[in-house]
């Protein structure tokens, strides 16, 4: 139980830290790309206008409509930057990630998931706890996947099997490394 709890806490910290760093890196890349696009608009407005026209033409607008739309968009620098960010870079100007929130979510999710395999060992002798621990964990993973399916309006059983399957494979790979 102590080893399981210690491992769960270490995993929680590791996963939370990794989630924070990943989200922070994504945020930094997005900020840098927006700054570069803003510089390009300021330093090379004619080229950026031509890109905007080409983007609208690619979407199916005729040449005159594309020019008209590009001129209206470029009249406001913020709207121009936001449009180029979305259409050219494929990013939203408003950051979608929050490193602290992502870190907290990952940490809480990890520890919540780690409770189930360890919990059985509180009630059964170690020798008898392995199979019930695996079964309980798979049931909980299936239920979590089913809940995800309900939230995303996806087939409950398929979503449950996906999460339980990924969890089972992860467990098998982790256990086989010991």
Kinemage of the C-alpha trace (Angstrom):
@kinemage 1
@onewidth
@group {chain A} dominant
@subgroup {mainchain}
@vectorlist {calphas} color= white
{ca unk a 1} P 0.000 0.000 0.000
{ca unk a 2} L 2.816 2.371 0.929
{ca unk a 3} L 4.706 1.553 -2.272
{ca unk a 4} L 1.555 2.024 -4.336
{ca unk a 5} L 0.677 5.324 -2.672
{ca unk a 6} L 4.241 6.584 -3.032
{ca unk a 7} L 4.304 5.596 -6.684
{ca unk a 8} L 0.911 7.266 -7.223
{ca unk a 9} L 2.098 10.519 -5.646
{ca unk a 10} L 5.332 10.474 -7.657
{ca unk a 11} L 3.362 9.796 -10.818
{ca unk a 12} L 0.926 12.603 -10.009
{ca unk a 13} L 3.747 15.118 -9.579
{ca unk a 14} L 5.503 13.890 -12.730
{ca unk a 15} L 2.364 13.977 -14.861
{ca unk a 16} L 1.319 17.398 -13.542
{ca unk a 17} L 4.777 18.816 -14.211
{ca unk a 18} L 4.881 17.310 -17.698
{ca unk a 19} L 1.436 18.674 -18.476
{ca unk a 20} L 2.450 22.129 -17.247
{ca unk a 21} L 5.625 22.127 -19.350
{ca unk a 22} L 3.810 20.865 -22.454
{ca unk a 23} L 1.041 23.441 -22.171
{ca unk a 24} L 3.557 26.192 -21.450
{ca unk a 25} L 5.600 25.230 -24.528
{ca unk a 26} L 2.461 25.262 -26.672
{ca unk a 27} L 1.554 28.692 -25.299
{ca unk a 28} L 5.083 30.009 -25.949
{ca unk a 29} L 5.094 28.723 -29.542
{ca unk a 30} L 1.704 30.320 -30.200
{ca unk a 31} L 2.852 33.641 -28.723
{ca unk a 32} L 6.015 33.590 -30.847
{ca unk a 33} L 4.062 32.783 -34.022
{ca unk a 34} L 1.626 35.637 -33.350
{ca unk a 35} L 4.497 38.059 -32.703
{ca unk a 36} L 6.163 37.009 -35.971
{ca unk a 37} L 2.910 37.451 -37.893
{ca unk a 38} L 2.385 40.865 -36.288
{ca unk a 39} L 5.921 41.875 -37.367
{ca unk a 40} L 5.264 40.667 -40.912
{ca unk a 41} L 2.079 42.738 -41.112
{ca unk a 42} L 3.929 45.832 -39.846
{ca unk a 43} L 7.058 45.386 -41.994
{ca unk a 44} L 5.578 43.878 -45.176
{ca unk a 45} L 1.915 44.910 -45.380
{ca unk a 46} L 1.672 44.477 -49.172
{ca unk a 47} L 2.909 40.875 -49.001
{ca unk a 48} L 0.563 40.092 -46.116
{ca unk a 49} L -2.320 41.672 -48.037
{ca unk a 50} L -1.480 39.480 -51.036
{ca unk a 51} L -1.448 36.423 -48.749
{ca unk a 52} L -4.843 37.383 -47.351
{ca unk a 53} L -6.282 37.804 -50.824
{ca unk a 54} L -4.845 34.433 -51.830
{ca unk a 55} L -6.377 32.815 -48.728
{ca unk a 56} L -9.817 34.183 -49.623
{ca unk a 57} L -9.376 33.106 -53.252
{ca unk a 58} L -8.456 29.612 -52.036
{ca unk a 59} L -11.709 29.573 -50.047
{ca unk a 60} L -13.626 30.165 -53.284
{ca unk a 61} L -14.118 33.931 -53.438
{ca unk a 62} L -13.737 35.640 -56.777
{ca unk a 63} L -10.829 38.072 -57.143
{ca unk a 64} L -12.812 41.284 -56.575
{ca unk a 65} L -14.630 39.914 -53.526
{ca unk a 66} L -11.332 38.653 -52.072
{ca unk a 67} L -9.739 42.088 -52.498
{ca unk a 68} L -12.766 43.799 -50.948
{ca unk a 69} L -12.772 41.410 -47.968
{ca unk a 70} L -8.998 41.741 -47.484
{ca unk a 71} L -9.218 45.537 -47.531
{ca unk a 72} L -11.982 45.520 -44.924
{ca unk a 73} L -10.078 43.079 -42.706
{ca unk a 74} L -6.773 44.943 -42.998
{ca unk a 75} L -8.361 48.250 -41.993
{ca unk a 76} L -8.128 47.075 -38.366
{ca unk a 77} L -4.688 45.745 -37.354
{ca unk a 78} L -6.061 43.462 -34.610
{ca unk a 79} L -8.676 41.946 -36.908
{ca unk a 80} L -6.002 41.517 -39.578
{ca unk a 81} L -3.661 39.740 -37.163
{ca unk a 82} L -6.460 37.539 -35.829
{ca unk a 83} L -7.558 36.613 -39.353
{ca unk a 84} L -4.016 35.763 -40.475
{ca unk a 85} L -3.461 33.745 -37.303
{ca unk a 86} L -6.565 31.667 -37.929
{ca unk a 87} L -6.382 31.327 -41.713
{ca unk a 88} L -2.618 31.172 -42.321
{ca unk a 89} L -1.209 29.756 -39.089
{ca unk a 90} L -4.206 27.676 -38.037
{ca unk a 91} L -4.155 29.023 -34.476
{ca unk a 92} L -6.537 31.107 -32.440
{ca unk a 93} L -5.167 34.436 -31.221
{ca unk a 94} L -6.547 33.800 -27.740
{ca unk a 95} L -4.551 31.108 -25.946
{ca unk a 96} L -6.634 27.959 -25.533
{ca unk a 97} L -4.293 26.384 -23.000
{ca unk a 98} L -3.759 27.330 -19.397
{ca unk a 99} L -0.654 25.579 -18.067
{ca unk a 100} L -1.745 25.762 -14.421
{ca unk a 101} L -5.232 24.479 -15.143
{ca unk a 102} L -3.870 21.707 -17.377
{ca unk a 103} L -1.351 20.745 -14.685
{ca unk a 104} L -3.987 20.625 -11.950
{ca unk a 105} L -6.365 18.625 -14.150
{ca unk a 106} L -3.655 16.098 -15.020
{ca unk a 107} L -2.479 15.763 -11.417
{ca unk a 108} L -5.978 15.272 -10.032
{ca unk a 109} L -6.869 12.854 -12.835
{ca unk a 110} L -3.723 10.820 -12.269
{ca unk a 111} L -4.183 10.487 -8.512
{ca unk a 112} L -7.898 9.713 -8.938
{ca unk a 113} L -7.020 6.928 -11.352
{ca unk a 114} L -4.200 5.643 -9.155
{ca unk a 115} L -6.479 5.221 -6.141
{ca unk a 116} L -8.382 2.249 -7.580
{ca unk a 117} L -5.548 -0.225 -8.141
{ca unk a 118} L -4.096 0.524 -4.684
{ca unk a 119} L -7.405 0.595 -2.796
{ca unk a 120} L -7.999 -3.161 -3.018
{ca unk a 121} L -4.751 -3.805 -1.150
{ca unk a 122} L -6.268 -2.088 1.904
{ca unk a 123} L -8.906 -4.812 2.118
{ca unk a 124} L -7.222 -7.985 0.839
{ca unk a 125} L -3.887 -9.682 1.466
{ca unk a 126} L -1.314 -8.791 -1.186
{ca unk a 127} L -1.316 -12.285 -2.676
{ca unk a 128} L -5.084 -12.185 -3.238
{ca unk a 129} L -5.395 -8.534 -4.284
{ca unk a 130} L -3.786 -8.523 -7.737
{ca unk a 131} L -6.668 -9.924 -9.810
{ca unk a 132} L -9.411 -7.896 -8.033
{ca unk a 133} L -7.218 -4.795 -8.395
{ca unk a 134} L -6.876 -5.355 -12.146
{ca unk a 135} L -10.605 -6.027 -12.551
{ca unk a 136} L -11.625 -2.948 -10.519
{ca unk a 137} L -9.204 -0.794 -12.480
{ca unk a 138} L -10.554 -2.020 -15.830
{ca unk a 139} L -14.144 -1.453 -14.692
{ca unk a 140} L -13.333 2.085 -13.573
{ca unk a 141} L -11.490 2.779 -16.839
{ca unk a 142} L -14.468 1.463 -18.806
{ca unk a 143} L -16.844 3.676 -16.792
{ca unk a 144} L -14.595 6.712 -17.287
{ca unk a 145} L -14.523 6.013 -21.029
{ca unk a 146} L -18.293 5.591 -21.053
{ca unk a 147} L -18.691 8.938 -19.283
{ca unk a 148} L -16.410 10.492 -21.883
{ca unk a 149} L -18.580 8.954 -24.595
{ca unk a 150} L -21.711 10.436 -23.062
{ca unk a 151} L -20.118 13.891 -22.809
{ca unk a 152} L -18.874 13.768 -26.397
{ca unk a 153} L -22.043 12.116 -27.710
{ca unk a 154} L -20.045 9.095 -28.905
{ca unk a 155} L -21.026 5.434 -28.510
{ca unk a 156} L -20.739 4.655 -24.797
{ca unk a 157} L -19.473 1.085 -25.185
{ca unk a 158} L -16.862 1.948 -27.821
{ca unk a 159} L -15.588 4.868 -25.789
{ca unk a 160} L -15.460 2.700 -22.660
{ca unk a 161} L -13.605 -0.067 -24.476
{ca unk a 162} L -11.137 2.419 -25.923
{ca unk a 163} L -10.185 3.866 -22.516
{ca unk a 164} L -10.120 0.434 -20.844
{ca unk a 165} L -8.062 -0.975 -23.732
{ca unk a 166} L -5.502 1.816 -23.625
{ca unk a 167} L -5.331 1.469 -19.842
{ca unk a 168} L -4.898 -2.304 -20.079
{ca unk a 169} L -2.158 -1.983 -22.671
{ca unk a 170} L -0.399 0.655 -20.575
{ca unk a 171} L -0.621 -1.561 -17.523
{ca unk a 172} L 0.694 -4.594 -19.370
{ca unk a 173} L 3.625 -2.628 -20.772
{ca unk a 174} L 4.378 -1.056 -17.397
{ca unk a 175} L 4.114 -4.352 -15.549
{ca unk a 176} L 6.243 -6.202 -18.096
{ca unk a 177} L 9.091 -3.708 -17.590
{ca unk a 178} L 9.475 -4.700 -13.944
